[in-house]
Amino acid sequence: MRVAVVGAGSAGVTTAWLLHGSHEVTLYEGAARVGGHVYTVSVDVDGRPVPVELGAEFFFREGYRGLHALLDRMGIRALRDQLRVSISLGEGATPVVVPPRDLRTLATCLPPRVARDLVWLWRVGFEGERVAQQHERTLSVEAFLARSAMPRDVAERLLLPLIASSWGVTLEQARALSAYNVVRVMGLRPSQEAHSYRLPGGFVTYLEALLRDAPKVTVRTDAPVDSVDRDGDALVVTAKGERARYDAVVLACDWRNSAAMCAGSAVLSSWREAFAAFEDYPATVAVHRDRSFMPASRHHWGASNYRLVPGERPRTTVWSGRPTNTDVFRTWMRPDEREPASTTHVARYRHILCTTEHPARQEALAKLQGLHGLWAAGMYTTGIDNHESAVRSAVTVAQRLAPDAERVRWLAPQVDT
C-alpha cells in the first residue's frame, strides 16, 4: 500500500520505521526538523555546544520497555542519572533536596514540618501503587488525595503545587487530572526508583537513527499538510498545494492539527469531532541562563527545581546543564510572563490535559481506527502522558497495517501498557 504518515514526532517516525519494507511510506512534517515534541537544541557555553531538551526529556527504566528496546536495537546507550529534586516552599526558605546526597542536603529534610511533609509523600505512594496496579484511570487527583487521607495542609502546600508545576497548570486543573496518569508519570510509588535516563547528543538522536534505518521512507520536512479527504478508493493528502493519493493515512500529529486537516471533509466528520473533543492548554518553555530561577545556593540545585511559594503560580525549572555542570536551564513559563533576557530558545506547545474524561476520548478515537483508511497515532491517543505512549500508539497502528512485519512482531510484545 501507499501510506502517508503526517507528523515526524516520535509516533510518526516510529510508525514509518515499523512499516518500512512492508509498504511505500511518505512521512510529512510541517517543520524544517523531525522530532515534534522531541526537540533537542544546542546552547553555546564558552565555545562548546551543550545539547538541551526543549521538549520531551525524562524517561525511566520502569514503564518504558518499548523505548529502551528501540534504543538497544539502534545501538544507542542511555545514560542513567540520579533524579534529585529541589523544592522551595517559601520565599527565602532553604530548599528541600530529595533524595539528599550529603549531610548538608540531608539537613534540609530534617526540620519537623519538612520531615512530616516527606513522610506523607512517602505514605501517599502506597495509595499510588494501588491506583497504578488497578489501572484506576477515572479517579481524579482530588478524589485520590481524599482517599489517601493526606492532611489537607500538606496536600495544598506541597503535593498539589508539585503536580501543578510538573504540568504547568493551575491548582484547579491539577485537582481534575487523572490520578493514574499523575502517579505513573511522576513515579509517586515506592517501587519506582529516583532516576532518569538521557541520551548523549540529545533525545532526538534516536529518531534520527530510526530514519537512517528506514532508507526507503520518503521524508518531506517543511511540508505542512493542509487537508486530508476521501476521494473514491483513496485518501488525498494536500500539502503546500500538491495533492497525492494514498491507500492509508496515519495522522501522527496533535489533535488540533488532525481536526483541522479533516475539517473540510464530510466523509471524515466523525474523525474531526473525535479529535476536537480532546482538552489541552497552552505551555511556553524557555531555555535560558538566568540563575535567579534556581535556588540561591548551587549546592541545593536538583535536576528539577520546584518553586512552590504560597501566593504564586507553581513553576518548575530543569537544570539542563547538569551533565556538564553548566548554567543552562529550562523553565515552564507562567502565563503572560516574559522570558529571561538570556533566553536562547523558546517553544510554545498545546499540551494535552489528561483529566478523568481523557480515557473515554481515547476509547472514542480507538473505535474509529481504520475508518475510511484513516488512522491516528500520538501520545494522546493511548496510555498516559509519557513518551512510551507515543511508541505504543505507533505499534497499535502498525499491527493493523502490517501485522506480519518483522519489526512489528519484534516490538509489539515489548511495549508497556
LOLO-25457 format. One line per field, with one value per residue (C-alpha): residue number from 1; residue in one letter; x, y, z. Coordinates in steps of 0.05 Angstrom, whole numbers, plus 5000, padded with zeros to 4 digits. Example, Ala and Ser with C-alpha at 12.3 -4.5 7.8 and 13.67 -1.06 7.14 Angstrom:
residues 2
i [1 | 2] .
aa [a | s] .
X [5246 | 5273] .
Y [4910 | 4979] .
Z [5156 | 5143] .
END
This chain:
residues 417
i [1 | 2 | 3 | 4 | 5 | 6 | 7 | 8 | 9 | 10 | 11 | 12 | 13 | 14 | 15 | 16 | 17 | 18 | 19 | 20 | 21 | 22 | 23 | 24 | 25 | 26 | 27 | 28 | 29 | 30 | 31 | 32 | 33 | 34 | 35 | 36 | 37 | 38 | 39 | 40 | 41 | 42 | 43 | 44 | 45 | 46 | 47 | 48 | 49 | 50 | 51 | 52 | 53 | 54 | 55 | 56 | 57 | 58 | 59 | 60 | 61 | 62 | 63 | 64 | 65 | 66 | 67 | 68 | 69 | 70 | 71 | 72 | 73 | 74 | 75 | 76 | 77 | 78 | 79 | 80 | 81 | 82 | 83 | 84 | 85 | 86 | 87 | 88 | 89 | 90 | 91 | 92 | 93 | 94 | 95 | 96 | 97 | 98 | 99 | 100 | 101 | 102 | 103 | 104 | 105 | 106 | 107 | 108 | 109 | 110 | 111 | 112 | 113 | 114 | 115 | 116 | 117 | 118 | 119 | 120 | 121 | 122 | 123 | 124 | 125 | 126 | 127 | 128 | 129 | 130 | 131 | 132 | 133 | 134 | 135 | 136 | 137 | 138 | 139 | 140 | 141 | 142 | 143 | 144 | 145 | 146 | 147 | 148 | 149 | 150 | 151 | 152 | 153 | 154 | 155 | 156 | 157 | 158 | 159 | 160 | 161 | 162 | 163 | 164 | 165 | 166 | 167 | 168 | 169 | 170 | 171 | 172 | 173 | 174 | 175 | 176 | 177 | 178 | 179 | 180 | 181 | 182 | 183 | 184 | 185 | 186 | 187 | 188 | 189 | 190 | 191 | 192 | 193 | 194 | 195 | 196 | 197 | 198 | 199 | 200 | 201 | 202 | 203 | 204 | 205 | 206 | 207 | 208 | 209 | 210 | 211 | 212 | 213 | 214 | 215 | 216 | 217 | 218 | 219 | 220 | 221 | 222 | 223 | 224 | 225 | 226 | 227 | 228 | 229 | 230 | 231 | 232 | 233 | 234 | 235 | 236 | 237 | 238 | 239 | 240 | 241 | 242 | 243 | 244 | 245 | 246 | 247 | 248 | 249 | 250 | 251 | 252 | 253 | 254 | 255 | 256 | 257 | 258 | 259 | 260 | 261 | 262 | 263 | 264 | 265 | 266 | 267 | 268 | 269 | 270 | 271 | 272 | 273 | 274 | 275 | 276 | 277 | 278 | 279 | 280 | 281 | 282 | 283 | 284 | 285 | 286 | 287 | 288 | 289 | 290 | 291 | 292 | 293 | 294 | 295 | 296 | 297 | 298 | 299 | 300 | 301 | 302 | 303 | 304 | 305 | 306 | 307 | 308 | 309 | 310 | 311 | 312 | 313 | 314 | 315 | 316 | 317 | 318 | 319 | 320 | 321 | 322 | 323 | 324 | 325 | 326 | 327 | 328 | 329 | 330 | 331 | 332 | 333 | 334 | 335 | 336 | 337 | 338 | 339 | 340 | 341 | 342 | 343 | 344 | 345 | 346 | 347 | 348 | 349 | 350 | 351 | 352 | 353 | 354 | 355 | 356 | 357 | 358 | 359 | 360 | 361 | 362 | 363 | 364 | 365 | 366 | 367 | 368 | 369 | 370 | 371 | 372 | 373 | 374 | 375 | 376 | 377 | 378 | 379 | 380 | 381 | 382 | 383 | 384 | 385 | 386 | 387 | 388 | 389 | 390 | 391 | 392 | 393 | 394 | 395 | 396 | 397 | 398 | 399 | 400 | 401 | 402 | 403 | 404 | 405 | 406 | 407 | 408 | 409 | 410 | 411 | 412 | 413 | 414 | 415 | 416 | 417] .
aa [m | r | v | a | v | v | g | a | g | s | a | g | v | t | t | a | w | l | l | h | g | s | h | e | v | t | l | y | e | g | a | a | r | v | g | g | h | v | y | t | v | s | v | d | v | d | g | r | p | v | p | v | e | l | g | a | e | f | f | f | r | e | g | y | r | g | l | h | a | l | l | d | r | m | g | i | r | a | l | r | d | q | l | r | v | s | i | s | l | g | e | g | a | t | p | v | v | v | p | p | r | d | l | r | t | l | a | t | c | l | p | p | r | v | a | r | d | l | v | w | l | w | r | v | g | f | e | g | e | r | v | a | q | q | h | e | r | t | l | s | v | e | a | f | l | a | r | s | a | m | p | r | d | v | a | e | r | l | l | l | p | l | i | a | s | s | w | g | v | t | l | e | q | a | r | a | l | s | a | y | n | v | v | r | v | m | g | l | r | p | s | q | e | a | h | s | y | r | l | p | g | g | f | v | t | y | l | e | a | l | l | r | d | a | p | k | v | t | v | r | t | d | a | p | v | d | s | v | d | r | d | g | d | a | l | v | v | t | a | k | g | e | r | a | r | y | d | a | v | v | l | a | c | d | w | r | n | s | a | a | m | c | a | g | s | a | v | l | s | s | w | r | e | a | f | a | a | f | e | d | y | p | a | t | v | a | v | h | r | d | r | s | f | m | p | a | s | r | h | h | w | g | a | s | n | y | r | l | v | p | g | e | r | p | r | t | t | v | w | s | g | r | p | t | n | t | d | v | f | r | t | w | m | r | p | d | e | r | e | p | a | s | t | t | h | v | a | r | y | r | h | i | l | c | t | t | e | h | p | a | r | q | e | a | l | a | k | l | q | g | l | h | g | l | w | a | a | g | m | y | t | t | g | i | d | n | h | e | s | a | v | r | s | a | v | t | v | a | q | r | l | a | p | d | a | e | r | v | r | w | l | a | p | q | v | d | t] .
X [5000 | 5018 | 5017 | 5024 | 5046 | 5032 | 5077 | 5150 | 5149 | 5162 | 5096 | 5103 | 5176 | 5165 | 5104 | 5144 | 5202 | 5154 | 5121 | 5187 | 5195 | 5121 | 5091 | 5111 | 5114 | 5117 | 5129 | 5103 | 5129 | 5107 | 5170 | 5240 | 5263 | 5240 | 5222 | 5157 | 5156 | 5224 | 5263 | 5337 | 5372 | 5444 | 5466 | 5536 | 5572 | 5643 | 5651 | 5625 | 5555 | 5511 | 5451 | 5387 | 5317 | 5265 | 5210 | 5208 | 5265 | 5255 | 5246 | 5258 | 5270 | 5201 | 5145 | 5190 | 5206 | 5189 | 5232 | 5291 | 5282 | 5287 | 5349 | 5382 | 5366 | 5394 | 5457 | 5444 | 5468 | 5422 | 5460 | 5428 | 5426 | 5404 | 5339 | 5347 | 5295 | 5297 | 5233 | 5227 | 5166 | 5174 | 5207 | 5278 | 5269 | 5323 | 5300 | 5287 | 5332 | 5308 | 5339 | 5395 | 5466 | 5506 | 5498 | 5485 | 5426 | 5403 | 5396 | 5343 | 5298 | 5303 | 5262 | 5198 | 5149 | 5191 | 5200 | 5125 | 5113 | 5162 | 5133 | 5065 | 5093 | 5122 | 5057 | 5014 | 5057 | 5026 | 4958 | 4990 | 5016 | 4944 | 4918 | 4973 | 4963 | 4887 | 4891 | 4841 | 4842 | 4778 | 4799 | 4815 | 4874 | 4824 | 4790 | 4857 | 4881 | 4816 | 4824 | 4897 | 4880 | 4937 | 4927 | 4896 | 4952 | 5004 | 4963 | 4950 | 5020 | 5061 | 5031 | 4980 | 5031 | 5082 | 5034 | 5013 | 5085 | 5103 | 5050 | 5050 | 4976 | 4936 | 4919 | 4847 | 4869 | 4915 | 4856 | 4819 | 4877 | 4874 | 4908 | 4931 | 4966 | 4999 | 5022 | 5052 | 5086 | 5113 | 5132 | 5091 | 5102 | 5151 | 5171 | 5198 | 5270 | 5291 | 5328 | 5323 | 5359 | 5389 | 5418 | 5487 | 5474 | 5402 | 5335 | 5326 | 5385 | 5342 | 5291 | 5347 | 5374 | 5305 | 5301 | 5371 | 5347 | 5287 | 5321 | 5260 | 5216 | 5207 | 5215 | 5185 | 5202 | 5178 | 5115 | 5054 | 4992 | 4932 | 4878 | 4861 | 4798 | 4768 | 4763 | 4735 | 4780 | 4837 | 4854 | 4880 | 4934 | 4944 | 5010 | 5035 | 4984 | 5005 | 4956 | 4977 | 4935 | 4945 | 4913 | 4920 | 4938 | 4964 | 4954 | 5012 | 5008 | 4969 | 4894 | 4884 | 4921 | 4888 | 4819 | 4837 | 4861 | 4794 | 4752 | 4735 | 4714 | 4642 | 4665 | 4716 | 4670 | 4668 | 4743 | 4743 | 4694 | 4735 | 4799 | 4764 | 4739 | 4808 | 4826 | 4891 | 4925 | 4980 | 5051 | 5112 | 5181 | 5244 | 5317 | 5359 | 5419 | 5386 | 5407 | 5353 | 5304 | 5345 | 5357 | 5405 | 5457 | 5484 | 5490 | 5414 | 5405 | 5369 | 5352 | 5283 | 5273 | 5203 | 5183 | 5120 | 5116 | 5047 | 5011 | 5050 | 5032 | 5077 | 5135 | 5189 | 5259 | 5301 | 5377 | 5391 | 5465 | 5474 | 5512 | 5565 | 5558 | 5539 | 5488 | 5436 | 5363 | 5294 | 5234 | 5159 | 5140 | 5078 | 5022 | 5039 | 5109 | 5166 | 5223 | 5290 | 5337 | 5387 | 5336 | 5366 | 5306 | 5231 | 5178 | 5103 | 5061 | 4989 | 4996 | 4944 | 4903 | 4895 | 4833 | 4787 | 4749 | 4812 | 4806 | 4735 | 4761 | 4816 | 4765 | 4721 | 4781 | 4802 | 4734 | 4747 | 4816 | 4819 | 4752 | 4756 | 4830 | 4849 | 4889 | 4912 | 4977 | 5009 | 5020 | 4950 | 4915 | 4932 | 4961 | 4986 | 5023 | 5092 | 5138 | 5123 | 5051 | 5076 | 5115 | 5055 | 5009 | 5055 | 5054 | 4978 | 4971 | 5027 | 4997 | 4936 | 4972 | 5030 | 5015 | 5068 | 5124 | 5187 | 5194 | 5122 | 5125 | 5190 | 5169 | 5096 | 5109 | 5159 | 5117 | 5090 | 5015] .
Y [5000 | 5073 | 5101 | 5174 | 5188 | 5260 | 5286 | 5267 | 5265 | 5201 | 5168 | 5186 | 5166 | 5101 | 5085 | 5098 | 5055 | 4998 | 5000 | 5005 | 4946 | 4928 | 4989 | 5050 | 5104 | 5180 | 5219 | 5291 | 5342 | 5415 | 5439 | 5441 | 5388 | 5320 | 5306 | 5343 | 5347 | 5313 | 5377 | 5377 | 5445 | 5466 | 5522 | 5551 | 5553 | 5582 | 5558 | 5488 | 5463 | 5436 | 5394 | 5415 | 5384 | 5436 | 5383 | 5311 | 5294 | 5248 | 5174 | 5116 | 5041 | 5023 | 5038 | 5049 | 4979 | 4995 | 5057 | 5021 | 4964 | 5013 | 5046 | 4978 | 4958 | 5024 | 5015 | 5078 | 5075 | 5110 | 5141 | 5133 | 5193 | 5201 | 5242 | 5291 | 5347 | 5412 | 5441 | 5513 | 5520 | 5593 | 5658 | 5656 | 5588 | 5535 | 5487 | 5414 | 5368 | 5296 | 5246 | 5281 | 5270 | 5291 | 5316 | 5387 | 5367 | 5315 | 5374 | 5405 | 5345 | 5344 | 5404 | 5374 | 5406 | 5384 | 5314 | 5308 | 5330 | 5279 | 5223 | 5238 | 5240 | 5171 | 5145 | 5171 | 5130 | 5066 | 5091 | 5110 | 5038 | 5012 | 5061 | 5041 | 4967 | 4971 | 5019 | 5068 | 5117 | 5155 | 5173 | 5247 | 5275 | 5308 | 5241 | 5207 | 5255 | 5247 | 5171 | 5174 | 5212 | 5261 | 5321 | 5379 | 5427 | 5380 | 5369 | 5443 | 5467 | 5412 | 5357 | 5396 | 5451 | 5397 | 5366 | 5433 | 5455 | 5389 | 5400 | 5476 | 5480 | 5516 | 5484 | 5475 | 5440 | 5396 | 5372 | 5348 | 5309 | 5233 | 5206 | 5145 | 5189 | 5231 | 5171 | 5136 | 5197 | 5227 | 5160 | 5172 | 5099 | 5066 | 5016 | 5069 | 5089 | 5162 | 5161 | 5182 | 5168 | 5214 | 5204 | 5231 | 5282 | 5291 | 5254 | 5268 | 5223 | 5160 | 5186 | 5204 | 5133 | 5103 | 5143 | 5122 | 5050 | 5063 | 5088 | 5073 | 5121 | 5187 | 5243 | 5311 | 5364 | 5435 | 5406 | 5424 | 5384 | 5428 | 5375 | 5302 | 5278 | 5215 | 5212 | 5147 | 5089 | 5133 | 5187 | 5252 | 5289 | 5362 | 5393 | 5461 | 5458 | 5390 | 5332 | 5259 | 5196 | 5143 | 5077 | 5096 | 5158 | 5159 | 5226 | 5226 | 5300 | 5332 | 5331 | 5404 | 5397 | 5330 | 5361 | 5419 | 5372 | 5335 | 5398 | 5404 | 5332 | 5309 | 5236 | 5248 | 5289 | 5236 | 5238 | 5314 | 5311 | 5258 | 5299 | 5363 | 5331 | 5329 | 5382 | 5420 | 5482 | 5529 | 5519 | 5561 | 5532 | 5575 | 5554 | 5607 | 5621 | 5661 | 5633 | 5672 | 5617 | 5568 | 5560 | 5613 | 5561 | 5517 | 5461 | 5458 | 5451 | 5389 | 5360 | 5391 | 5452 | 5466 | 5535 | 5525 | 5592 | 5609 | 5663 | 5647 | 5600 | 5538 | 5534 | 5483 | 5497 | 5439 | 5444 | 5425 | 5437 | 5388 | 5335 | 5387 | 5427 | 5490 | 5545 | 5525 | 5519 | 5503 | 5535 | 5526 | 5600 | 5626 | 5655 | 5726 | 5721 | 5747 | 5701 | 5718 | 5764 | 5707 | 5662 | 5625 | 5582 | 5584 | 5532 | 5542 | 5479 | 5458 | 5405 | 5351 | 5355 | 5284 | 5292 | 5235 | 5244 | 5232 | 5155 | 5160 | 5206 | 5156 | 5100 | 5140 | 5152 | 5079 | 5058 | 5099 | 5070 | 5048 | 5080 | 5107 | 5087 | 5138 | 5123 | 5164 | 5158 | 5200 | 5201 | 5228 | 5171 | 5116 | 5104 | 5161 | 5227 | 5197 | 5180 | 5106 | 5121 | 5151 | 5088 | 5045 | 5085 | 5071 | 4997 | 4997 | 5025 | 4984 | 4919 | 4933 | 4957 | 4907 | 4851 | 4804 | 4854 | 4832 | 4899 | 4900 | 4829 | 4844 | 4909 | 4895 | 4847 | 4896 | 4959 | 4977 | 4986] .
Z [5000 | 4993 | 5064 | 5086 | 5157 | 5178 | 5233 | 5245 | 5321 | 5360 | 5340 | 5266 | 5259 | 5297 | 5253 | 5190 | 5216 | 5233 | 5164 | 5126 | 5079 | 5082 | 5048 | 5009 | 5063 | 5057 | 5121 | 5122 | 5172 | 5174 | 5209 | 5180 | 5230 | 5253 | 5326 | 5342 | 5418 | 5418 | 5408 | 5423 | 5415 | 5424 | 5471 | 5464 | 5530 | 5527 | 5456 | 5465 | 5447 | 5503 | 5480 | 5515 | 5511 | 5496 | 5494 | 5520 | 5566 | 5627 | 5619 | 5666 | 5666 | 5691 | 5642 | 5581 | 5557 | 5484 | 5483 | 5514 | 5464 | 5406 | 5436 | 5445 | 5373 | 5347 | 5388 | 5429 | 5501 | 5550 | 5609 | 5677 | 5724 | 5796 | 5793 | 5850 | 5860 | 5898 | 5928 | 5951 | 5997 | 6016 | 5996 | 6022 | 6056 | 6047 | 5992 | 6008 | 5968 | 5958 | 5958 | 5997 | 5972 | 6033 | 6104 | 6081 | 6037 | 6089 | 6137 | 6091 | 6104 | 6180 | 6205 | 6237 | 6188 | 6128 | 6155 | 6165 | 6093 | 6066 | 6108 | 6079 | 6008 | 6021 | 6052 | 5994 | 5948 | 5974 | 5952 | 5886 | 5879 | 5886 | 5834 | 5785 | 5795 | 5788 | 5728 | 5760 | 5703 | 5721 | 5792 | 5798 | 5837 | 5885 | 5899 | 5904 | 5958 | 5997 | 5995 | 6015 | 6080 | 6068 | 6114 | 6076 | 6093 | 6063 | 6001 | 5989 | 6007 | 5976 | 5933 | 5892 | 5875 | 5859 | 5809 | 5781 | 5769 | 5736 | 5683 | 5681 | 5701 | 5754 | 5822 | 5800 | 5736 | 5777 | 5820 | 5758 | 5729 | 5726 | 5788 | 5749 | 5698 | 5753 | 5793 | 5733 | 5702 | 5768 | 5798 | 5862 | 5881 | 5929 | 5875 | 5828 | 5837 | 5835 | 5769 | 5697 | 5632 | 5580 | 5510 | 5491 | 5437 | 5458 | 5455 | 5380 | 5363 | 5369 | 5319 | 5271 | 5280 | 5264 | 5200 | 5179 | 5190 | 5144 | 5079 | 5035 | 5074 | 5036 | 5087 | 5069 | 5120 | 5113 | 5082 | 5125 | 5106 | 5092 | 5087 | 5082 | 5045 | 5016 | 4940 | 4914 | 4934 | 4960 | 5012 | 4983 | 5022 | 5003 | 5025 | 5001 | 4944 | 4919 | 4921 | 4930 | 4934 | 4987 | 5008 | 5082 | 5121 | 5193 | 5228 | 5278 | 5293 | 5351 | 5359 | 5338 | 5272 | 5259 | 5269 | 5222 | 5168 | 5169 | 5174 | 5100 | 5091 | 5102 | 5100 | 5156 | 5201 | 5255 | 5258 | 5264 | 5322 | 5358 | 5352 | 5373 | 5437 | 5469 | 5521 | 5522 | 5549 | 5525 | 5550 | 5539 | 5553 | 5553 | 5553 | 5587 | 5631 | 5687 | 5755 | 5791 | 5771 | 5812 | 5887 | 5914 | 5933 | 5877 | 5929 | 5930 | 5855 | 5831 | 5763 | 5772 | 5816 | 5841 | 5865 | 5907 | 5942 | 5971 | 5930 | 5867 | 5810 | 5818 | 5770 | 5750 | 5725 | 5699 | 5706 | 5633 | 5641 | 5698 | 5658 | 5640 | 5705 | 5665 | 5678 | 5627 | 5648 | 5621 | 5653 | 5643 | 5640 | 5674 | 5631 | 5607 | 5638 | 5596 | 5582 | 5615 | 5577 | 5570 | 5534 | 5475 | 5453 | 5464 | 5448 | 5451 | 5456 | 5464 | 5518 | 5527 | 5591 | 5619 | 5662 | 5683 | 5617 | 5576 | 5574 | 5545 | 5490 | 5474 | 5470 | 5422 | 5378 | 5381 | 5353 | 5290 | 5275 | 5202 | 5184 | 5112 | 5112 | 5166 | 5229 | 5289 | 5327 | 5381 | 5456 | 5469 | 5433 | 5482 | 5551 | 5594 | 5585 | 5573 | 5515 | 5517 | 5498 | 5433 | 5417 | 5437 | 5391 | 5332 | 5347 | 5353 | 5283 | 5252 | 5279 | 5236 | 5174 | 5174 | 5224 | 5197 | 5191 | 5229 | 5264 | 5287 | 5313 | 5349 | 5383 | 5399 | 5458 | 5489 | 5493 | 5562 | 5571] .
END
